[in-house]
Amino acid sequence: MSTLTLQGRRRDDRRIALVFLAPALVGFGVFYVYPALLGAWYSMTDWNLLSEPAFVGADNFATLLTDPLFWNSLKVTGYYVVLTIAIQMGGGLLLAALMHRLTRSVVLRSLLVVPWLVPNVTVGLLWMWLLDANLGFFNHLLTGMGLDNQGFLTSPDLAMPSVSLINAWTSTGYTALLLYAGMCLVPKQVYEAAALDGAGELRTFFRVTLPLMRPILTFVLVVSLIGSFQLFDTVAVTTKGGPVNATRVVYYYIYEQAFTHFKMGYASAMALTLVLILGVLTFAQMRMLRASTSDLA
């Protein structure tokens, strides 16, 4: 086959590929690129949704640097992210390891993903009733054991751990399925070699399974990090940022500034800052965990 014929086929393949990619590219441009550029413009304006945006340059970012509530919301969000990811990854690894070693039941895997499929608003309402200080099921258990009622969602010390546990309950099963899929990719010969060398279950898990799962671990950590920073529904339903700003995470604070105080420009500046923070954290995670390499190669 001549070189000219091969080049002609390649050009035809590229045109066909562009035809199939066009809907996705148009959708990405309309629903992601355009809103992102518009948000970057609004971050440099003073806009209350009623009048025309007035250009103010970097004033919103200067205000942001001196806003104690913004920095507190970042601190609260960071606390939530660390707590939630620790619970999700720990619980997910345990469940994945148990499924990998003991059972590969499809029914069990289906049940694990059920909480993740339930809308966050429904989950928030359900747990708000269960954790109610007066009528909640868990406080009935505590009083039945002779203990005092606890304000799980009304105490500054317990509110954020309670919100974290609610969302960890929702996502741990899904995380376990992703990790389980990563464990299934590890060749059986590797485990057989480890067993011949006298490695026990724990040593095999930490010295063989986890290192060979680095790409999937990186993926789960990055997705969990981004998802945790986007916490909104549970807080909006259960605590509304209280008590005393204990659960006012950055997403909820942005929402308040935009749709309660009508400071759309300032809210856009905070959203853009959050995007930059997430980009830096994601890049750092991927570099530290060497996401592009795998020990299976």
Disulfide bonds with the S-S distance in Angstrom:
none
